[in-house]
Amino acid sequence: MEKIEFKVEENIELGKALRKALPLLSNYQIEKLFKDKDVKVNGVRKTKPCTLRKGDIVEAYFVVNNEPWCETVFEDENVMVVSKRAGIEVTSEDDRNLLDILRLSHNELYAVHRIDRNTQGLVVFAKNTQAESELLKAFKERTIIKKYLLKVKGKVNIDAVKHKMYLKKFSENSKVLISEVKTSGYEEIVTHFHLVKYLDN
C-alpha cells in the first residue's frame, strides 16, 4: 500500500483535492478510499467528503495497481475488441475512462456499446465512422448477442429464467430508465438466465 501526504493550498472539497493529487485513480477508487477509511485530514480519519481549509494536511493510503486497464484481444482496420478489467468506465464526461486512455494511441476510436464500471469483459470499439455506424446498427438490431457470467452466493432454484423489462434511452446525457411495466416510448428487453453449475457455496 502506498501513502500520499499533502498540504492544502486553497479551500477545496476533499474529494476534488484527492482527484487532483491522485490523477490515475478513478472517481470510484477515490470513493473507495473513504469507504475503506483510508483518508485522514489533520490526523482525523474521514469516511465522507468535506470542505478543506488552506493549510490542512491530507493523508491517503491506496493500492497501486500496475495492471493495464485493458488488453487487446482482436484488432483489424475497422474494429478493436479489448478485455476491460473492473473498476473503470468505458466512457465518462467527468472521470478517467477507457475510451480516453485508448485514444492516446488510437486517434480515431468510437465506443459502440458499454459495460458497467465494475464488470470485467469484452468491449467493442469502432476505428472509423463507417464501422461505428454498422456496429451501432448491429447492437440495436441485436445481431450481436451479449453474454455475461455471474457468480451468485447461495442456491439458485432455477434451471432457466427469462426476465422481461422495458427500457428507454436518453442519448443526450447517456442515461437509461428501466420500467417493469410497458410504457409509451420504452422498448422491451429480455434477459435469459441459465444455471451453469454449482460451486461450494
Secondary structure, DSSP 4 states (H G I P E B T S, - for coil): -EEEEEE--S-EEHHHHHHHH-TTS-HHHHHHHHHTT-EEETTEEESS--EE-TT-EEEEEE----S-SEEEEEE-SSEEEEEEPTTSBSS-SSS-BHHHHHTTT-SS-EE-----TT--EEEEEESSHHHHHHHHHHHHTT-SPP------SS----SEEEEEEEEEEETTTTEEEEESS--TT-EEEEEEEE-------
